[in-house]
Amino acid sequence: MAERIALVTGAAQGIGLACAEALAEDGCTVVLVDIQPKVRDVAAGMGAAGYVCDMSDTADIASLFDRVEAEVGPVAVLVNNAAAAIAADFLAMTEQQFRQSLDLNLVGVFAATQRAARTMVSQGISDGAIVNMSSINAQVAIPQIAGYCASKGGVMQLTKVAALALAPHGIRVNAVGPGSIDTAMMAAVNADPAAFDRAMSRTPLKRPGTAREIGDVVAFLASPKAGYVTGETVYVDGGRLALNYTV
């Protein structure tokens, strides 16, 4: 992984930052991207480059890759992590709210994947790797986050499509599907003992995962160690999807 340029979106904190740290430890030159301006300071603290980008805006995504390629170099590893869950009662959710989830969580992943892959192909990067962040909610559902669930199911399928399309160029595409991970997204659950107990009752390992545990799986999928793995979604969920029922 030495000297490979790895771009991670949604990297100012949480899982995205953990992915960037794991890739940096494996020798990658990491580029951190986030809509939050603090990403520049976070990246500087790692000795890395940080860029502000709205990953729901395809024009901004195109500009991001232009800047990174001019200032750092061509991206050989892309981690599409940026995402958001917009909560609303299913009957009250607006079309705009639903589309916001799709634009960031799915359309943005498509645009970034396509843009990165075009450069990989044109630059002859025949061992490129793309890792998308899906979710267990690609397989199971929460009624209050319809757009998030739909978009993560789309990421699972987009991963397969891109893997098949890019295999002739030697570019691998995989996804990671986290379960309950101890990040800001789980803060409300952690603060409510009853909600936490309910979540852990559906998690055989009886604990939340850590951001770094996700980052390590992402780094593996991006590395030559996973050289024959493509089109897969690896669920990192403490056994949750395997669970038939709770007692």
N, C-alpha and C positions, 0 to 999 in steps of 0.2 A: 504493500500500500504506500510505500515511500514516494513522496513527491506527487502523488495523485491529488488533484484538486477535487474536494468534496463540498458541495453546496447543500446546506440544510436550511429548510424554511421553518418558520415558527420557532426560531432558535434562541429567542431572548431568555427563555426560562423553560422549566419543566422537561418534558420528554425531548423536545428539539435540542435544548442545550445539552442534555445527557448524550444524545446521538453525536453531536459535534465533539464533545469531550472524548467519547469512545473512539471516534474516527481519528481524532488528533493523536491519541495515544498509539494508534496503529500506524502512524506515520503520515497521514494525509495532511495536506495543506487545506485547512477548513475555511469556508466562507459562511458566515452566519447571516441569515436574512429574517427579518421580522417587520411587521407593520409598526411596532413600537420603536421609537427612536433610541431607547435605551440599549438596543441591540449593538449599537456602535461601541458603547462603553463595555458591554459584556464581552464583545469580540476582542476589544483592545486588551482586556484583562487576560485573555488567552494568547495574546500575540497574534491574533487573526484579523481578517478583514470583516467588517460588518456593513450591511446594506439595508436600507429601509425600502420596503416594497409592499404594496397591497396585492396579495396573491389571489384576490378575487377579480383583479383588473388585468385582462390579458395584454393590454397595451403596456402596462407597468411591468408585467412579467417579461415581455420582449425587451424592454429597455434595460431591465435588470441584467439579463444575460449579455446584452451588448456591453454594458459597463464592466461586468465581471470578466468577460473574455478580453477586453481591452486592458484592464488594470491588473488582473491576476493570471488569467489564462483559461484555456478550455476546460470545462467541467467534465470529469471522468466518472464521478459518483454524485448522484442526485438523491436527496432524501426529501420527499414531499410530505412534510409533517404538518404544515400550517392548517388549522381547522378550527371551527367553532360550532357549538351546539346552541341553537336558539330554541328556547323552551316556550311552549304555548299549548293550551288545550287544543286537541285535534280539531274540534268543531269551530274554534275561534281563530285558529292560525290563518294568517293572511297569505295570499300568494307571494307577496313581497318577502315575507319572512321565510317561506319555503325556498324561494329562489336564492335568497342570501346564503343559505346553507349550501345549495347546489353550486353556486358561483364560486365560493371559496373552497369547499371540500371536494368538489368533483371537476368542475370546469377548469379551475386553476391547476389542478393536478394534471389534467390532460394537456393544457397549454405549456406548462413547465416541462413535462415529459417530452412532448413533441419538439420543443425548442432545444432542449438539451440533447436529444437524440440526433437532431439534424446536424449539430456541431460535431457530435461524436462520429457520425458517419463521414462528414466532410473532412474531418481532421484525421481519420483513420484510427480512431480510438476503438479498437476491436475487442477490448475487454471492459467496456463500460458497464456500470451497474446503476440501476435505479431501484430505490426502495420506497414504496408508498406506505403511508400510515392509514390502515383500515381500522377495524374495531370489531369486538365481538358483536356489536350492533349491526354488522353486515349479516349476521345469522339469527340473532335474537332482536327483540324490539322493545322500545320504551315509547308508549303512546304520546308523551309530551314532547318528544324531539323527533317528529316525523321526518323533517328535512335532513337531520343528521343521520338517522338510520338509513334513509333512502340513498343518501350520498355515499355512505360507507359501503353499502351493498354495491353501488356503482363503482367504487374504487376497487373492490374485489374483482369485478368483471373487467374493468379497464386494465388492471394488472395483467390479466390473462391475455387480453387483446394485444396490449403492447408487447408482451413477452413473445407472442407468436410473430408479430410484425417485425420485431427487431432481432429475433434470433439469427436470421441470415447475416446480420452485421456483427454478430458476436456480443451483442448487448443483452444483458440479463435484466429482467424486471420481476421483482417480488414485492410482497407486502407483509406487514406485521399487523396483527390484530390484538391490541391490548385489551385486557379485562379491567378490573378495578385497580387503578394505579394511583399511588399517593402523590397527587399533584394538586394544583389549584382547582382543577375541575372537580376534584373529589372533596374539596374543603368542606362543603356543606354537609356531606355525608359523614365525614370524620367528626364534625361538631355535634352531630345528633347520635347519641349512643344507640337508640332504637334503629335508626337508619343504617348505622354502621353494622349492627348485629345482623340485620336483614341481608346486607350485601355479603357479609362473611358466611352466612348460612348457605349461600349459593356458591361459595368458593371453597373447594375441598382442602386447599392448603391453609385456609383459615387466616389469611393475612392479605393486605393489599400488596401489589407489586411495587417496585421502585422504578423511578424513571431510568436509572442506570441499567436495570435489568432489561428494559426495552432497548436502550442504547446499545447494549452489548449484542443483542440479537440483530439489530440493524447493521452493526459493524461486521458481524459474521456474514450476513447476506451480501454485503458490499464487497467482501474479500474473496480472494482466490480459493479459500477453503470451501466456499459455496459455489464453486465453478460449474457444477452440473445441476444447479438448482435455478429454475426459472418458471414463472407463471404461478408461483405458490403464494398462499397466505399462511404465515406461521402465527398461530394464536398463542399469545403469552398471557394466560388468564388464570393461572393457578388451578386449572382443571375444570373451570366453570362450564365450558361447552360440553364436556364429557358427562356432566352430572344429569342423571335421569330424574331424580326427585329429591326433595329434602325431607328430613324427619325431625 
